[in-house]
Amino acid sequence: LIKAFKEVSKVYDCKLLIIGKGKERENLEKLIIKLNLQEKIFMPGFKKNPFKYLKQSDVFVLSSKYEGLPNSLIQAFLLDIPCIATDCKSGPREILNDGEFGQLVEVGDYYQMSEAIINVFNKNWTKKGKKEEDGRFDKITILNRYLDIPMFKIRS
């Protein structure tokens, strides 16, 4: 994602926000410095409420090598943010319906990822349909599924 962003930043004046934490943080920080992107990439760490950041985003990129059920992709999709995801073993392809509702790129191909981001900025890519037509990903259905998770239950 950082290498892809370097390519995008040659064309557009934009910023990248990476939310979360993990053992690769130090390596990511070193790469950001090596590519001279310190003024354009921000890594605030874990955020309890990522929605305030997501809703202000022009594009959401999931750059995972492996996934199960990528909640962040689902959340961005529900907020109608254009989504780009790596076509890793499971999750993104199913959620984006084989690329119909978001762009899929090869894992590790930062050039292809940068092209996908530029496609969004150039308005050369839009959803080909409404995911709401598929009841599994209807916004109300998804929200109700979240509310069925015990940790989200409202206790009296």
C-alpha positions as CSV (number, residue, x, y, z in Angstrom):
1,L,0.0,0.0,0.0
2,I,2.8,2.4,0.9
3,K,4.6,1.8,-2.4
4,A,1.3,2.1,-4.3
5,F,0.6,5.4,-2.5
6,K,4.1,6.7,-3.6
7,E,3.0,6.2,-7.2
8,V,-0.4,7.8,-6.6
9,S,1.2,10.8,-4.9
10,K,3.1,11.6,-8.1
11,V,-0.2,12.3,-9.8
12,Y,-2.4,13.5,-6.9
13,D,-1.8,15.6,-3.8
14,C,-3.3,13.3,-1.3
15,K,-2.8,11.7,2.2
16,L,-2.8,8.2,3.4
17,L,-4.1,7.2,6.8
18,I,-3.2,3.7,8.1
19,I,-5.3,2.7,11.1
20,G,-4.4,-0.2,13.3
21,K,-1.4,-1.7,15.1
22,G,0.8,-4.6,14.5
23,K,4.3,-6.0,14.6
24,E,5.3,-4.5,11.2
25,R,4.8,-0.9,12.3
26,E,8.6,-0.2,12.6
27,N,9.2,-1.6,9.1
28,L,6.4,0.5,7.7
29,E,7.8,3.6,9.4
30,K,11.2,2.9,7.9
31,L,9.7,2.5,4.4
32,I,7.8,5.7,4.8
33,I,11.0,7.5,5.6
34,K,12.9,5.8,2.8
35,L,10.2,6.9,0.3
36,N,10.2,10.4,1.8
37,L,6.5,10.2,2.6
38,Q,6.5,11.4,6.2
39,E,4.4,14.5,5.4
40,K,1.8,12.4,3.5
41,I,1.3,9.2,5.5
42,F,-0.1,9.1,9.0
43,M,-0.3,6.0,11.3
44,P,-2.3,6.9,14.4
45,G,-2.5,3.3,15.6
46,F,-5.5,1.5,16.8
47,K,-8.7,3.6,16.9
48,K,-11.7,2.4,18.8
49,N,-14.0,4.2,16.4
50,P,-12.6,4.0,12.8
51,F,-15.9,5.2,11.3
52,K,-15.1,8.9,11.8
53,Y,-12.0,8.4,9.6
54,L,-13.7,6.1,7.1
55,K,-16.6,8.4,6.4
56,Q,-14.1,11.2,5.3
57,S,-12.2,8.9,3.0
58,D,-12.2,9.1,-0.8
59,V,-11.2,5.5,-1.1
60,F,-10.6,2.5,1.1
61,V,-7.8,0.0,0.4
62,L,-7.4,-3.4,1.9
63,S,-3.9,-4.6,1.2
64,S,-3.9,-7.9,3.0
65,K,-1.9,-10.9,2.1
66,Y,-4.4,-13.1,3.9
67,E,-7.9,-12.5,5.2
68,G,-10.8,-14.4,6.7
69,L,-13.7,-12.0,7.0
70,P,-12.4,-8.5,6.5
71,N,-14.7,-6.4,8.7
72,S,-13.0,-3.2,7.7
73,L,-13.8,-3.8,4.0
74,I,-17.4,-4.5,4.9
75,Q,-17.6,-1.3,7.0
76,A,-16.1,0.8,4.2
77,F,-18.5,-0.8,1.7
78,L,-21.5,0.0,3.9
79,L,-20.4,3.6,4.0
80,D,-20.4,3.7,0.2
81,I,-16.7,4.4,0.0
82,P,-15.1,3.1,-3.2
83,C,-13.2,-0.1,-2.2
84,I,-10.0,-1.7,-3.5
85,A,-8.8,-5.0,-2.1
86,T,-6.2,-7.5,-2.7
87,D,-7.5,-10.7,-4.1
88,C,-6.2,-12.8,-1.3
89,K,-7.4,-16.3,-0.5
90,S,-10.8,-15.6,1.1
91,G,-13.0,-12.6,1.9
92,P,-12.5,-9.7,-0.5
93,R,-13.6,-11.5,-3.7
94,E,-16.8,-12.7,-2.1
95,I,-17.6,-9.4,-0.5
96,L,-16.9,-7.4,-3.7
97,N,-18.7,-10.0,-5.8
98,D,-15.8,-10.9,-8.0
99,G,-14.9,-7.2,-8.5
100,E,-18.4,-6.0,-9.4
101,F,-18.6,-3.8,-6.3
102,G,-15.0,-2.9,-5.8
103,Q,-11.7,-3.3,-7.5
104,L,-9.6,-6.4,-6.9
105,V,-5.8,-6.4,-7.3
106,E,-3.2,-9.1,-7.1
107,V,-1.5,-9.5,-3.8
108,G,1.8,-7.7,-3.7
109,D,1.3,-5.8,-7.0
110,Y,1.7,-2.3,-5.9
111,Y,1.6,-0.9,-9.4
112,Q,-1.8,-2.5,-10.1
113,M,-3.0,-1.1,-6.7
114,S,-1.8,2.4,-7.6
115,E,-3.7,2.2,-10.9
116,A,-6.8,1.1,-9.0
117,I,-6.6,4.1,-6.6
118,I,-6.0,6.5,-9.6
119,N,-9.0,5.0,-11.3
120,V,-11.1,6.0,-8.3
121,F,-9.6,9.5,-8.2
122,N,-10.2,9.9,-12.0
123,K,-13.7,8.6,-11.6
124,N,-12.9,5.8,-14.0
125,W,-14.4,3.2,-11.7
126,T,-17.7,3.0,-10.0
127,K,-19.7,0.2,-8.6
128,K,-21.4,-1.7,-11.3
129,G,-24.5,-2.4,-9.3
130,K,-26.1,-2.1,-5.9
131,K,-24.9,-4.6,-3.3
132,E,-28.3,-4.1,-1.6
133,E,-29.8,-6.4,-4.3
134,D,-27.9,-9.2,-2.7
135,G,-29.6,-9.7,0.7
136,R,-26.5,-11.1,2.3
137,F,-24.9,-7.6,2.1
138,D,-27.9,-5.4,2.5
139,K,-27.0,-2.6,5.0
140,I,-29.8,-3.3,7.4
141,T,-29.0,-7.1,7.3
142,I,-25.3,-6.4,8.1
143,L,-26.1,-4.0,10.9
144,N,-28.5,-6.5,12.4
145,R,-25.9,-9.2,12.2
146,Y,-23.5,-6.9,14.1
147,L,-26.1,-6.2,16.7
148,D,-26.6,-10.0,17.2
149,I,-22.9,-10.3,18.2
150,P,-22.9,-10.5,22.1
151,M,-20.3,-7.8,22.6
152,F,-22.6,-5.3,20.8
153,K,-25.7,-6.2,22.9
154,I,-27.1,-3.4,24.9
155,R,-27.3,-4.4,28.5
156,S,-29.7,-2.9,31.0
